[in-house]
Amino acid sequence: MHLNQVTLTVNNMTKACEFYLTLGFTQIVNTAHSARFMCPDGEASFSLTLDELQLNMSDNRTVIYFEHEQLDEWVNQLIKKGIEFETLPTDQDYLWREARLFDPAGNKIKLYWAGENRLNPPWRVTIRDN
């Protein structure tokens, strides 16, 4: 089984597409109400859907994570391109290094590097359905 995609709601498709293109994603769908992007590595993708009526995105609790081995370099490149961060790369107690930012619609984004700890943290459990 594969996770196909995640869809984020935005209230300005043009601004949102420009933002995700600046982050380095490849746009593969472009309509007035929908956009889809591929990640630079692997086959993962995500979509944007337009909801112009949702002017206040502050109630949005969605968080999308993008992993990159050279996190600090990536963040520095994005800062040079004008991307603003809420927090710069910081080591977390759950063994990930992450930076936090928001897209133009207020969707929370975490850029991170977890390495082996992403799927195999020291506290990993195995639960089997019998």
C-alpha positions as CSV (number, residue, x, y, z in Angstrom):
1,M,0.0,0.0,0.0
2,H,1.2,3.6,-0.8
3,L,-0.1,6.9,0.4
4,N,-1.2,8.6,-2.8
5,Q,-1.4,12.2,-1.8
6,V,-2.5,14.8,0.7
7,T,-4.7,17.7,-0.3
8,L,-4.3,21.1,1.3
9,T,-7.0,23.8,1.1
10,V,-5.8,27.2,-0.1
11,N,-7.6,30.5,-0.7
12,N,-5.4,31.8,-3.5
13,M,-4.2,29.2,-6.0
14,T,-1.7,31.5,-7.8
15,K,0.1,32.5,-4.6
16,A,0.1,28.9,-3.3
17,C,1.5,27.5,-6.6
18,E,4.2,30.1,-6.7
19,F,5.1,29.2,-3.1
20,Y,5.4,25.5,-3.6
21,L,7.3,26.0,-6.9
22,T,9.8,28.1,-4.9
23,L,10.1,25.3,-2.4
24,G,11.3,23.1,-5.3
25,F,8.3,20.9,-6.1
26,T,7.3,20.0,-9.7
27,Q,3.8,21.0,-10.7
28,I,2.0,18.3,-12.6
29,V,-1.7,19.6,-12.5
30,N,-2.7,23.2,-13.0
31,T,-6.4,24.2,-13.1
32,A,-8.3,27.1,-11.7
33,H,-9.4,25.1,-8.7
34,S,-6.8,22.4,-8.3
35,A,-3.0,21.9,-8.5
36,R,-0.8,18.9,-7.9
37,F,2.9,18.7,-7.2
38,M,5.5,15.9,-7.2
39,C,8.3,15.8,-4.7
40,P,11.7,16.0,-6.2
41,D,12.7,12.6,-4.9
42,G,10.5,9.4,-5.0
43,E,7.0,9.3,-6.2
44,A,5.1,11.2,-3.4
45,S,2.7,14.0,-4.5
46,F,0.3,16.4,-2.8
47,S,-2.5,18.6,-4.1
48,L,-4.0,22.0,-3.5
49,T,-7.7,22.7,-3.7
50,L,-9.2,26.1,-3.9
51,D,-11.7,27.4,-1.4
52,E,-12.0,31.1,-1.9
53,L,-14.7,31.4,0.8
54,Q,-12.3,30.2,3.5
55,L,-10.7,33.5,4.0
56,N,-9.7,32.8,7.6
57,M,-7.4,29.8,7.5
58,S,-6.4,30.2,11.2
59,D,-8.7,27.2,12.1
60,N,-6.6,25.0,9.8
61,R,-4.8,22.4,11.9
62,T,-3.2,20.5,9.0
63,V,0.6,20.0,9.1
64,I,2.5,18.6,6.1
65,Y,6.1,17.4,6.5
66,F,8.8,17.3,3.8
67,E,12.0,15.5,4.6
68,H,15.4,16.5,3.2
69,E,18.8,15.2,4.2
70,Q,20.5,18.6,3.8
71,L,17.8,20.4,5.8
72,D,20.0,23.4,6.9
73,E,21.3,24.0,3.4
74,W,17.8,23.8,1.9
75,V,16.4,26.2,4.5
76,N,19.2,28.7,3.8
77,Q,18.5,28.5,0.0
78,L,14.8,29.2,0.7
79,I,15.6,32.1,2.9
80,K,17.7,33.6,0.0
81,K,14.6,33.2,-2.2
82,G,12.4,35.2,0.2
83,I,10.7,32.3,2.1
84,E,10.0,33.3,5.7
85,F,10.3,30.8,8.5
86,E,8.6,30.7,11.9
87,T,11.4,28.6,13.3
88,L,14.8,27.7,11.8
89,P,16.1,24.1,11.9
90,T,16.1,23.0,15.5
91,D,16.8,19.6,17.1
92,Q,13.7,18.2,18.7
93,D,13.4,15.9,21.7
94,Y,11.7,13.3,19.4
95,L,15.1,13.1,17.5
96,W,14.1,15.0,14.4
97,R,15.6,18.3,13.2
98,E,12.9,20.6,11.8
99,A,12.0,24.1,10.7
100,R,8.5,25.5,10.6
101,L,6.8,27.8,8.1
102,F,3.4,28.5,6.7
103,D,2.2,28.6,3.1
104,P,0.3,31.7,1.9
105,A,-3.0,30.1,3.0
106,G,-1.8,29.4,6.5
107,N,-1.1,25.7,6.1
108,K,1.6,24.7,8.5
109,I,4.7,23.1,6.9
110,K,7.6,21.4,8.7
111,L,10.8,20.8,6.8
112,Y,12.8,18.2,8.6
113,W,15.4,15.5,8.7
114,A,14.9,12.4,10.8
115,G,17.1,9.8,9.1
116,E,16.7,6.4,10.7
117,N,14.5,7.9,13.5
118,R,11.7,8.6,11.1
119,L,10.6,4.9,10.9
120,N,12.8,3.4,13.7
121,P,12.8,5.7,16.7
122,P,14.2,4.1,19.9
123,W,10.6,3.9,21.3
124,R,9.2,2.1,18.2
125,V,6.5,-0.4,18.9
126,T,5.2,-3.3,16.8
127,I,1.5,-4.0,17.2
128,R,0.0,-6.9,15.2
129,D,-3.6,-7.4,14.5
130,N,-4.3,-11.1,15.3
